[in-house]
Amino acid sequence: MLKGKIIKGIAGFYYVDTVESGIYACKAKGIFRKLGKKPLVGDDVEIEITHEKDREGSLVAIAPRVNELIRPAAANVEQALILFALKSPDPNLVLLDRFLISMDMKGIHSAICFNKQDLAREDEKENLRDTYSSCGYRVFFSSFEEGEGIQELKEFMAGKTTLLAGPSGVGKSTLTNACQSNVHMETGEISKKLARGKNTTRHAELIPCGNSTYIMDTPGFTSLLLEGIEKEELRHYYAEFAPYEGRCRFDGCVHIHEPDCRVKEALEAGLINRKRYENYCLIYEDLYQQEKNRY
């Protein structure tokens, strides 16, 4: 028996990276189908070698999962690095908040990297740093074309499985290529007409970077539907609201229309970032519309 981690699944084969012997292409035993358990990228597994020469084996056991994601379908993600460009394209901060919330819902802590820092003013960078670091997120700035910030990100990801996500064209594949040399990820050009990158990643895949370090590259996204959360729960995913929770006039205050709301008072006093609050209101309204459409 060998232990390893599923790094890719294609056409019924699961490619398992083992510390001892490298990568094997494995078929899953029929018992998993009977149990209704589908192997996922990121699963820690045990395999039996069936053809050593052809590097083939059978997947015989899946270890209990720490977490499980639906989109992308993956397991055992230890942390997320959300990558946005500072310019070209401009960062969509509502989308950023949606991703942070979706990771928080799974108990996965996120860090944020803003690439192309050479295109932005210092005050723009400081505003973003202050906004998100005050909410408990680590914030990086980089310029991959200039080679800036890559070493710091390597140190952040060392020894862990990191989900790398963000819109297309912001540098995810460039960063992945900089962290290892075995797999070359195609980098996409920015569409001048739409100011968007071409999506070059088609499926979730773990890229081994050595020393138990894996990067999960994911398809770029332009929208993210939050699932499994009620609109009344949303406020709990905005850390800056926490000091005022339970201090509003009404129990269960959602901090939008209610009078004597301590969060709105903090907003007017400049203690809560207005853009973050506006993002919260937009996402709350989306959840409200989703709820209406269910009934």
C-alpha positions in Angstrom: 0.0 0.0 0.0 1.1 3.5 -0.8 -0.3 6.8 0.6 -0.7 9.8 -1.6 -2.9 12.7 -2.7 -5.1 12.9 -5.7 -3.9 15.8 -7.9 -6.0 15.3 -11.0 -9.0 13.3 -12.2 -9.5 12.7 -15.9 -11.7 10.2 -17.8 -12.1 7.8 -14.8 -8.4 7.9 -13.8 -7.2 9.6 -10.6 -3.6 10.7 -10.6 -2.1 10.2 -7.2 1.1 11.9 -6.0 3.0 9.7 -3.5 5.9 10.9 -1.5 7.8 7.7 -1.9 7.4 6.9 -5.6 5.9 9.7 -7.6 2.7 9.8 -9.5 0.4 6.8 -10.4 -2.7 6.7 -12.6 -5.3 4.9 -10.6 -8.8 3.5 -11.1 -11.2 3.7 -8.1 -12.5 0.4 -6.6 -16.2 -0.3 -7.2 -16.9 0.0 -3.5 -16.8 3.8 -3.7 -19.6 3.8 -6.3 -21.6 1.5 -4.1 -21.1 3.9 -1.1 -21.9 6.9 -3.3 -18.5 8.4 -2.6 -16.7 10.1 -5.5 -12.9 10.6 -5.1 -12.0 14.3 -5.3 -8.9 16.3 -6.2 -7.2 16.9 -2.8 -8.2 13.6 -1.3 -5.6 11.8 0.8 -5.8 8.2 -0.3 -4.2 4.7 -0.2 -3.4 2.9 -3.4 -2.4 -0.6 -4.5 0.1 -0.9 -7.3 -1.2 -3.0 -10.2 1.4 -2.2 -12.9 4.7 -0.7 -11.6 6.2 -0.4 -15.1 3.1 1.6 -16.4 2.8 3.5 -13.1 -0.8 2.3 -12.6 -2.7 1.4 -9.5 -6.0 1.0 -7.7 -7.5 3.5 -5.3 -8.5 1.5 -2.3 -9.2 4.0 0.6 -10.0 7.6 1.0 -9.1 9.3 4.3 -11.8 11.4 6.1 -12.0 14.9 4.6 -11.2 18.1 6.5 -13.5 20.0 4.1 -15.2 19.6 0.7 -15.8 22.2 -2.0 -18.5 21.9 -4.7 -17.2 24.4 -7.2 -14.5 23.5 -7.8 -15.0 19.9 -6.7 -12.1 19.5 -4.3 -11.2 18.4 -0.8 -8.8 19.2 2.0 -8.0 22.7 1.1 -6.0 24.3 3.9 -6.1 27.9 2.8 -7.1 30.1 -0.1 -5.1 32.8 -1.9 -7.5 35.2 -3.7 -5.7 37.0 -6.6 -7.0 40.2 -8.1 -5.3 42.8 -10.3 -5.1 46.3 -9.1 -5.6 47.6 -12.6 -6.3 46.1 -16.1 -8.8 44.8 -15.0 -9.8 46.9 -12.0 -10.7 44.7 -9.0 -14.3 43.7 -8.5 -14.6 44.0 -4.7 -18.1 42.6 -4.5 -16.8 39.5 -6.2 -13.8 39.5 -3.8 -16.1 39.6 -0.8 -18.3 36.8 -2.2 -15.3 34.6 -2.5 -14.0 35.4 1.0 -17.5 34.6 2.4 -17.7 31.3 0.5 -14.3 30.3 1.9 -15.2 31.4 5.4 -18.4 29.2 5.2 -16.1 26.2 4.7 -13.8 27.2 7.5 -11.0 28.0 5.0 -9.1 31.1 5.8 -8.2 33.3 2.9 -5.4 35.8 2.1 -5.6 38.3 -0.7 -3.0 39.2 -3.2 -3.4 42.3 -5.4 -1.2 41.9 -8.5 0.1 44.6 -10.9 0.9 46.9 -8.1 3.1 49.0 -10.4 0.0 50.3 -12.1 -1.7 51.6 -9.0 -1.1 54.7 -6.8 0.2 54.3 -3.2 -3.0 55.6 -1.7 -5.1 53.0 -3.6 -2.9 50.2 -2.2 -3.0 51.5 1.3 -6.8 51.8 1.2 -7.2 48.2 0.2 -4.6 47.1 2.7 -6.4 48.9 5.5 -9.8 47.7 4.4 -9.0 44.0 4.4 -6.3 43.7 7.0 -8.6 45.3 9.5 -11.1 42.4 8.8 -8.4 39.8 9.6 -7.2 39.0 6.1 -3.5 39.0 5.2 -2.9 41.3 2.2 -0.1 40.9 -0.3 0.9 43.2 -3.2 2.8 41.9 -6.2 4.0 42.6 -9.7 4.7 39.3 -11.3 6.1 40.9 -14.5 8.7 42.6 -12.3 9.2 39.6 -10.1 8.0 41.4 -7.1 6.2 39.6 -4.3 6.6 36.0 -5.5 9.0 34.9 -2.8 6.7 36.1 -0.1 3.8 34.2 -1.6 5.9 31.1 -1.9 6.7 31.3 1.8 3.0 31.8 2.6 2.0 28.6 0.6 4.9 26.4 1.8 3.9 23.0 3.2 0.1 23.6 2.5 -2.6 22.9 0.0 -3.6 26.4 -1.2 -6.6 27.1 -3.4 -5.5 29.8 -5.9 -8.5 31.7 -7.3 -9.5 34.9 -8.9 -10.8 36.3 -12.2 -9.1 35.3 -15.5 -6.1 37.4 -16.5 -4.8 38.5 -13.1 -1.7 36.2 -12.9 -2.8 32.9 -11.4 -1.1 30.8 -14.0 2.0 33.0 -13.9 2.3 32.5 -10.1 1.8 28.8 -10.5 4.6 28.6 -13.1 6.9 30.6 -10.8 6.4 28.1 -7.9 7.4 25.0 -9.8 8.9 23.7 -13.0 7.2 20.4 -13.7 3.9 21.7 -15.0 3.6 24.7 -17.3 0.3 26.5 -17.0 -0.7 28.4 -20.1 -1.0 32.1 -19.4 -3.9 34.0 -21.0 -3.7 37.4 -22.6 -6.0 40.3 -21.6 -8.8 41.1 -24.0 -8.4 44.7 -24.9 -12.0 45.0 -25.7 -13.4 43.6 -22.5 -10.3 44.1 -20.2 -10.7 40.5 -19.2 -8.3 37.6 -19.4 -8.8 34.4 -21.3 -9.6 31.5 -19.0 -6.8 29.1 -19.4 -7.6 26.6 -16.7 -10.3 24.1 -17.4 -10.6 22.0 -14.2 -9.5 21.8 -10.6 -6.0 20.4 -10.4 -3.3 20.2 -7.7 0.1 21.3 -8.8 2.9 19.7 -6.7 5.5 22.2 -5.7 7.7 20.0 -3.5 7.9 19.6 0.3 4.2 18.8 0.7 3.2 22.1 -1.0 0.4 22.0 -3.5 -1.3 24.8 -5.5 -4.9 24.2 -6.6 -5.4 26.2 -9.8 -9.0 26.8 -10.6 -11.0 28.2 -13.6 -11.2 32.0 -13.5 -14.6 33.3 -12.5 -16.6 36.5 -13.2 -19.5 35.7 -10.8 -19.9 33.6 -7.7 -23.3 32.4 -6.4 -23.4 32.0 -2.7 -25.2 28.8 -1.6 -26.1 27.4 1.7 -26.4 30.8 3.5 -29.5 32.7 4.6 -29.6 36.5 4.2 -29.9 36.9 8.0 -26.6 35.0 8.4 -24.6 37.2 6.1 -23.7 39.8 8.7 -21.7 37.2 10.6 -19.2 37.0 7.7 -18.3 40.7 8.0 -15.8 40.8 10.9 -16.0 44.6 11.2 -19.7 44.2 12.3 -18.8 42.0 15.2 -18.0 44.7 17.8 -21.6 46.0 17.4 -23.5 42.8 17.3 -26.2 42.6 19.9 -26.0 46.4 20.6 -28.6 47.5 18.1 -32.1 48.4 19.1 -33.6 45.3 17.5 -32.5 41.7 18.1 -31.4 40.1 14.8 -30.8 43.6 13.2 -29.4 43.1 9.7 -27.9 46.6 9.7 -29.7 47.9 6.6 -33.1 49.5 7.2 -33.5 49.3 11.0 -33.4 52.4 13.2 -30.9 52.8 16.0 -28.4 50.4 14.3 -25.0 50.6 15.8 -23.3 49.3 12.6 -24.8 52.2 10.6 -23.7 54.6 13.3 -20.2 53.2 13.0 -20.4 53.6 9.3 -21.3 57.3 9.5 -18.5 57.7 12.1 -16.0 56.3 9.6 -15.3 53.2 11.7 -16.5 50.8 9.0 -15.3 51.0 5.4 -18.2 52.3 3.2 -17.3 50.2 0.2 -17.4 47.0 2.3 -20.7 48.0 3.7 -22.1 48.7 0.2 -20.9 45.3 -0.9 -22.7 43.8 2.1 -25.9 45.5 1.1 -25.6 44.3 -2.5 -24.9 40.7 -1.5 -27.8 40.8 1.0 -30.2 41.9 -1.7 -29.0 39.1 -4.0 -29.7 36.6 -1.2 -33.1 38.2 -0.7 -33.9 37.7 -4.4 -32.7 34.1 -4.3 -35.0 33.5 -1.4 -37.9 35.0 -3.2 -37.3 32.8 -6.2 -37.3 29.7 -4.1 -41.0 30.2 -3.2 
